[in-house]
């Protein structure tokens, strides 16, 4: 059985007091010898040399015991331990200290901070993979592009017995260590063969402090896909010229999406991480907002819906991760 804290404290104080007093006595003996006895043995060369050697050692040992006892007392005292602990913690969380760590040590530091206890690992068998993925995403955030100043304006109207969304998307995209990421925007295709399909109206970008560059729709790469579930999609993409030398560029895209009947679902899921987002929708006569969903922590968002349910605004200034987004269902007013 191990000793209790009280027992260890008693033993420690016993040894501290013992060696501190021994050190003081040795110093006292040395002072008495140096000032009194040394004079008395001037006529005895042998004893003079012998005692000089002995008391020289005592003169070193006595102060050493006192200093060591005091230092041990300081180390063992609670205030001293808390002081050193506080200094170490402040040093270790400083950016200058963390910047000196290599990638392996940074990953290990994140793993120790973020990872749950062993009990949680045993309770949730796959949670370790989740935290490893989170750490990897955190460490590689600035290796890839991300967005800011992100807004989506939607005008919903009824035309030819179908709901239409006229959308304008604007944001900044920042350069990663490998340059600008490919600009991509995807649409859901209806399982029914209705026309017209989602269509791009305009695509513009503006390098930092430069004029707008218009991109021809025909210059955009178009990819179509269908998943096993039957979900169909189309993806437009564009490669930003590598010769552009800027920290960020502004993107402005306009496009139309069409419903299959008297209703239409607006959905946006971000591909790149984004510093905030603002979605605004206005409905023309005959249409109202039926439902809305936020695929993220709703507490981070501000929402406004007009009393007549013709306007909705959803916004956040928090970071949103890849895969998060917003959906709004619009239908004909009954």
MARVO-394293 format. One line per 10 residues: for each residue x, y, z of C-alpha. Coordinates in steps of 0.1 Angstrom, whole numbers, always signed. Each point is the difference from the previous one (the first is absolute). Example, Ala and Ser with C-alpha at 12.3 -4.5 7.8 and 13.67 -1.06 7.14 Angstrom:
<recs>
+123:-45:+78; +14:+34:-7
</recs>
This chain:
<recs>
+0:+0:+0; +13:+34:-9; +4:+28:+27; -26:+26:+3; +7:+37:-8; +0:+8:+37; +26:-27:+8; +22:+11:-29; -3:+36:+13; +11:-11:+35
+30:-20:-13; +10:+28:-23; -1:+27:+27; +20:-23:+23; +28:-3:-25; -1:+37:-10; +4:+11:+37; +26:-26:+7; +24:+9:-28; -6:+38:+3
+10:-1:+37; +30:-22:-8; +11:+25:-26; -3:+29:+24; +21:-18:+27; +27:-8:-26; +1:+37:-10; +2:+10:+37; +29:-25:+6; +19:+14:-30
-4:+36:+13; +11:-9:+35; +31:-19:-14; +9:+28:-23; -3:+28:+26; +12:-18:+32; +15:-34:-3; +22:+7:-30; +20:+25:+20; +6:-24:+29
+16:-27:-22; +25:+22:-18; +29:-18:+18; -12:-34:-12; +6:-4:-37; -14:-35:-3; -32:+7:+18; -3:+33:-18; +1:-17:-35; -23:-28:+10
-26:+23:+15; +2:+25:-29; -9:-29:-24; -28:-12:+22; -16:+34:+6; +5:+10:-36; -23:-29:-9; -24:+10:+28; +0:+36:-14; -12:-14:-33
-24:-27:+13; -18:+23:+25; -12:+27:-24; -8:-28:-26; -23:-17:+24; -18:+32:+9; -4:+11:-36; -11:-35:-11; -26:-2:+28; -14:+34:-9
-1:-9:-37; -17:-33:+8; -25:+19:+22; -8:+24:-29; -4:-28:-25; -23:-19:+23; -21:+30:+10; -34:+3:-17; +4:+36:-10; +33:-7:-17
-14:-30:-19; -30:+21:-12; +23:+28:-10; +22:-23:-21; -30:-18:-14; -16:+34:-11; +33:+11:-17; +3:-33:-19; -36:+1:-11; +3:+36:-12
+32:-9:-19; -15:-31:-16; -31:+17:-14; +19:+29:-15; -1:+1:-38; +38:+3:-1; +4:-33:+19; -25:-18:-21; +14:+13:-33; +33:-17:+9
-16:-34:+1; +2:-22:-30; -31:-15:-17; +2:-32:+20; +2:+17:+33; -28:+24:-9; -22:-29:-9; +8:-17:+33; -8:+32:+19; -34:+2:-17
-6:-36:+6; +6:+3:+38; -22:+32:+2; -29:-13:-21; -1:-37:+5; -25:-14:+26; +9:-23:+28; +7:-37:-4; -34:-7:+15; -16:+19:-29
+21:-19:-25; -12:-33:+14; -36:+12:+1; +0:+14:-36; +22:-23:-21; +2:+23:-31; +4:+33:+18; +38:-1:-3; -3:+2:-38; -23:+30:+4
+26:+19:+21; +29:-10:-23; -20:+14:-29; -8:+32:+19; +37:+5:+8; +10:-6:-36; -26:+26:-12; +12:+25:+25; +36:-3:-9; -6:+1:-38
-25:+29:+1; +23:+26:-15; +15:-25:-25; -32:+4:-20; -21:+30:-11; -28:+14:+22; -27:+26:-5; -12:+32:+17; -24:+29:-7; -24:-27:-12
-36:+10:-10; -27:-17:-20; -30:+22:-12; -30:-19:-14; -30:+14:-17; -29:-26:-2; -27:+5:-25; -27:-20:-19; +4:-4:-37; -17:-24:-25
-16:-19:+29; +34:-6:+16; +19:+15:+29; +33:+16:-11; +29:+11:+21; +22:+28:-13; +31:-2:+20; +31:+22:+5; +30:-14:+19; +29:+22:+11
+30:-8:+21; +38:+3:+3; +22:-30:-4; +35:+0:+15; +32:-15:-14; +13:-31:+16; +37:-11:+0; -7:-17:-33; -18:+30:-16; -37:+4:-5
-24:-29:+2; -22:-8:-29; -33:+19:+1; -28:-25:+1; -38:+4:+2; -24:-29:-2; -37:-4:-6; -26:-28:+7; -17:-13:-31; -36:-11:+3
-7:-37:-5; -26:+11:-24; +11:+13:-35; -13:+35:+4; +13:+29:-20; +17:+24:+4; +28:-15:+22; +20:+21:+25; +18:+26:-21; +31:+23:+5
-7:+36:-9; +34:+17:+7; +33:-8:+17; +24:+28:+10; +31:+3:+21; +21:+29:+11; +36:-3:+12; +10:+22:+29; -2:+37:-10; -7:-9:-37
-30:+2:-23; -26:-27:-5; +8:-28:-24; -30:-16:-18; +3:-37:-6; -20:-15:-29; -24:-27:+11; +14:-22:-28; +34:+2:+18; -14:-16:+31
+5:-38:+4; -32:-19:+3; -2:-34:+17; -32:-20:+6; -4:-28:+25; -25:-24:+15; +4:-19:+33; -13:-34:+8; -30:+15:+18; -11:+15:-33
+11:+35:+11; +11:+20:-31; +22:+31:+0; +19:+23:-23; +33:+18:+8; +15:+31:-16; +36:+7:+7; +27:+25:-10; +37:+2:+6; +13:+34:+11
+30:+10:-22; +32:-9:+19; +17:+33:-10; -23:+20:+22; +20:+14:+28; -24:+9:+28; -8:-12:+36; -37:-3:-10; -24:+5:-28; -37:+9:+0
-25:-22:-17; -34:+10:-14; -23:-27:-15; -36:+3:-12; -22:-30:-9; -36:-12:-1; -15:-31:+15; -35:-13:-9; -25:-20:+19; -21:-29:-14
-33:+15:+10; -15:+24:+25; +29:-4:+25; +38:+1:+0; +27:-8:+25; +30:+23:+3; +30:-19:+14; +36:+11:+5; +28:-22:+14; +35:+16:+2
+29:-19:-16; +27:+22:+15; +1:+13:+36; -15:+34:+3; +4:+29:+25; -37:+7:+3; -29:+0:-24; -31:+21:-7; -30:-14:-19; -29:+24:-10
-31:-10:-19; -29:+21:-13; -32:-16:-13; -22:+17:-26; -38:+0:+1; -16:-34:+3; +30:-17:+17; +9:-4:+37; +27:-17:+20; -12:-33:+14
+29:-14:+19; +37:+6:+6; +28:-22:+14; +36:+9:+11; +25:-29:-3; +22:+13:+28; -2:+12:+36; -31:+23:-1; +12:+19:+31; +27:+16:-22
-25:+15:-24; -23:+30:-1; -34:-6:-18; -27:+24:-11; -33:-10:-17; -25:+27:-9; -35:-3:+13; -14:-6:-35; +27:-27:-5; +12:+16:-32
+35:+9:+13; +26:-20:+19; +35:+8:+10; +25:-25:+16; +34:+12:+10; +30:-9:+21; +35:+15:+5; +13:-34:+14; +21:-24:-21; -20:-26:-18
+16:-33:-10; -1:-18:-33; -34:-18:-3; -20:+25:+21; -26:+22:-15; -36:+13:-3; -32:-12:-16; -32:+20:-6; -33:-14:-14; -21:+24:-21
-35:-8:-12; -31:+15:-15; -22:+19:+25; -32:-19:+6
</recs>
